[in-house]
Structures are given as structure tokens and as C-alpha cells.
């Protein structure tokens, strides 16, 4: 809930006031002064990030750094721990913090006969992201490439993420996660939300 100087605590307050936070099983203070809240898992949620709200969400296919890990000698610390069956509804949190108009889906033009689309824009997008948005951008770009059957661009995406400051190990884990998720879901080549 904290990315550099930015704080997600005002967003957490809004979520709490709206009755969306429930009772987490644990709260952990991060070395940067932020917080991680842990809830009982659900089967149908993925990962998310709201850059303007300074909030991240990790679920299926995601990971977090947890106690007793340290960064720069500063530890992740458990602030509270209690039994709770409460879950967190990421879709409702997104709707509250970042409501989006409904868009019709549009399908891009079919693949050229060669079967190759130019996906260099994905690497440029990943390289342009700052801390707090790099991992989500890499995951999104890797999913789009995998859906198009173009895992051959993963090294280019990894290099772009590393140029934006994402550690190589984190980039590799994100790419592996995207490949696993794309393999589980039906192919939707070049389908996206209209913008």
C-alpha cells in the first residue's frame, strides 16, 4: 500500500468505510511503511493493480514478499494475526476506487498469413512503467503475447521489464505465471477491451 512516496492508506480507508475490508487474517508492515493485508483465498480472482489508488491485489498466480524477509536490512513485520474467514472482493474494490465505463469488446484483425503480429509495442509499454506498475504491465503484456501464441517475445518482455528496474528473478516468475494462466484459458488472440 505504499509505492515510494505514494500511499495507499487513503484508498484503504475508503474501502473500509464502504465495508469492503472485513477482518483480514493478518496485517504485515512492509519495510517501506506500507501494509499487506491477508485474507482467506477464493477460487475466481486473479491479480490486480490500481496505480492511482496505490493498491495491489495478489491472488491466483500472484506472490508477495512476507515475514521474515528483509529489504535493505528492514524487515516485513506482522502487526496482527487472527482467525478470520473473511475474503476480499477485488472487483468491488476496483469499482469503488476506479469505476470504469462499460465497453463493448472488439476483436482485432485476424493474423496475417505468416502468423506473426508485430508485438514490439508490448515491450515498449513494459519499459515505460515506473515502480509500482512494472510487474502488472509485464504480466498483462505476457498474457497478450501468450494468447497470440507468441511466447517467443518473452525474452524481449523480460529485457524491457529489467530496463524499467524489475529484478530478473521477479520478471522470470511473472512470465512463468502468465504462461501458466494463458495455457489454462481458451485462446482469445488479440481480443481486448475497447478503449
C-alpha positions in Angstrom: 0.0 0.0 0.0 2.9 2.3 -0.4 4.9 2.8 -3.6 7.8 5.2 -2.9 6.3 8.4 -1.6 2.8 7.5 -2.6 0.4 6.0 -0.1 -2.5 3.6 -0.5 -3.8 4.2 3.0 -6.4 6.8 1.9 -7.7 4.1 -0.5 -7.8 1.6 2.3 -9.8 4.0 4.4 -12.3 4.3 1.5 -12.6 0.6 1.2 -13.0 0.2 5.0 -15.7 2.9 5.1 -17.6 1.1 2.3 -17.5 -2.2 4.3 -15.2 -3.9 1.8 -12.2 -4.8 4.0 -13.8 -7.1 6.6 -11.3 -8.8 9.1 -8.0 -9.8 7.5 -6.3 -12.9 8.8 -3.1 -10.9 9.2 -1.7 -7.4 8.6 2.0 -7.0 7.8 4.0 -3.8 7.8 6.4 -3.5 4.8 9.9 -2.1 5.0 8.7 0.9 3.0 6.0 1.8 5.6 3.2 0.2 3.6 1.0 -2.7 4.6 -0.1 -6.2 3.3 -3.5 -7.5 4.4 -4.0 -11.3 4.1 -7.5 -12.8 3.6 -8.9 -16.2 3.1 -8.5 -17.2 -0.6 -11.1 -17.5 -3.3 -11.0 -19.5 -6.5 -12.0 -17.0 -9.0 -9.8 -13.9 -8.5 -6.5 -13.1 -10.2 -4.1 -10.2 -9.6 -4.6 -6.5 -9.9 -3.2 -3.1 -9.5 -4.7 0.4 -9.3 -1.8 2.7 -9.9 -3.7 5.9 -9.0 -5.0 4.4 -5.8 -1.6 2.8 -4.9 -3.3 -0.6 -4.2 -2.1 -4.0 -5.4 -4.0 -7.3 -5.1 -2.5 -10.7 -5.3 -4.4 -14.0 -5.6 -4.2 -16.9 -8.0 -0.8 -16.8 -9.7 0.5 -14.0 -7.6 3.0 -13.7 -4.8 4.2 -11.3 -2.2 7.3 -10.9 -0.1 6.4 -11.9 3.5 7.9 -12.0 7.0 10.7 -12.8 8.0 12.0 -11.4 4.7 14.0 -8.1 4.7 14.8 -5.4 2.2 17.9 -3.3 2.9 18.0 -4.7 6.4 14.5 -3.6 7.2 12.1 -6.5 7.9 8.5 -7.3 7.0 6.7 -7.4 10.4 3.5 -9.0 11.5 1.3 -6.3 13.1 -1.7 -8.5 13.8 -2.8 -12.1 13.2 -6.2 -13.6 14.0 -8.6 -16.3 12.7 -11.0 -15.0 10.0 -12.9 -16.5 7.1 -13.4 -13.0 5.5 -12.5 -12.7 1.9 -11.7 -9.6 -0.2 -13.7 -8.8 -3.3 -11.2 -7.2 -5.8 -13.9 -6.5 -8.4 -15.9 -4.4 -5.9 -12.8 -2.6 -4.7 -11.9 -1.7 -8.3 -15.4 -0.5 -8.9 -15.3 1.8 -5.8 -11.7 3.1 -6.3 -11.6 3.3 -10.1 -15.0 3.0 -11.7 -14.8 2.4 -15.5 -17.5 2.8 -18.1 -18.6 -0.5 -19.7 -17.0 -1.0 -23.1 -18.0 -3.4 -25.8 -15.4 -6.0 -26.7 -13.7 -5.7 -30.1 -11.6 -8.2 -31.9 -8.6 -7.1 -33.7 -8.0 -8.1 -37.3 -7.1 -11.7 -37.9 -3.4 -12.7 -38.1 -1.6 -12.2 -41.3 -0.8 -15.3 -43.3 2.6 -15.5 -41.8 1.0 -16.0 -38.4 3.1 -13.2 -36.9 1.9 -9.9 -35.4 4.3 -7.1 -34.5 4.2 -7.2 -30.7 7.0 -4.7 -30.1 4.5 -2.3 -28.6 4.2 -4.7 -25.6 7.9 -4.4 -24.7 7.7 -0.6 -25.1 4.7 -0.5 -22.7 6.6 -2.6 -20.1 9.7 -0.5 -20.4 7.8 2.7 -19.8 6.4 1.7 -16.4 7.7 3.0 -13.2 8.0 1.2 -9.9 4.5 0.1 -8.7 3.3 -0.7 -12.3 6.1 -2.7 -13.8 5.1 -6.2 -12.7 1.4 -5.7 -13.7 2.4 -4.3 -17.1 4.7 -7.3 -17.7 2.1 -9.8 -16.6 -0.5 -8.1 -18.9 1.8 -8.0 -21.9 3.0 -11.6 -21.4 -0.6 -12.8 -21.3 -1.4 -11.0 -24.5 1.6 -12.5 -26.2 0.9 -16.0 -24.9 -2.8 -15.7 -26.0 -1.5 -14.8 -29.5 0.8 -17.9 -29.4 3.9 -15.6 -29.3 5.9 -16.7 -26.2 8.9 -16.1 -28.4 8.7 -12.4 -27.4 9.1 -13.3 -23.7 12.9 -12.6 -23.7 12.1 -9.1 -25.2 9.5 -8.5 -22.5 11.9 -9.6 -19.7 14.6 -7.3 -21.0 12.1 -4.4 -21.1 10.9 -5.1 -17.5 14.5 -5.3 -16.3 15.3 -2.0 -18.1 12.4 -0.5 -16.1 14.0 -1.8 -12.9 12.2 -5.1 -12.3 14.7 -7.7 -10.9 15.4 -10.6 -13.3 14.0 -13.2 -10.9 10.7 -11.4 -10.5 10.4 -10.9 -14.2 11.0 -14.6 -14.8 8.4 -15.5 -12.2 5.8 -13.1 -13.8 6.4 -14.5 -17.3 6.0 -18.1 -16.0 2.8 -17.2 -14.2 1.4 -15.6 -17.4 2.3 -18.6 -19.5 0.5 -20.9 -16.9 -2.6 -18.8 -16.9 -2.7 -18.4 -20.7 -2.4 -22.2 -21.0 -5.5 -22.7 -18.7 -7.8 -20.3 -20.5 -9.2 -20.6 -24.0 -7.3 -18.7 -26.7 -8.6 -15.2 -27.3 -6.0 -13.9 -29.8 -6.0 -10.1 -29.9 -9.2 -9.6 -28.1 -9.2 -6.7 -25.7 -11.4 -4.1 -24.2 -12.2 -1.2 -26.5 -10.6 1.9 -25.2 
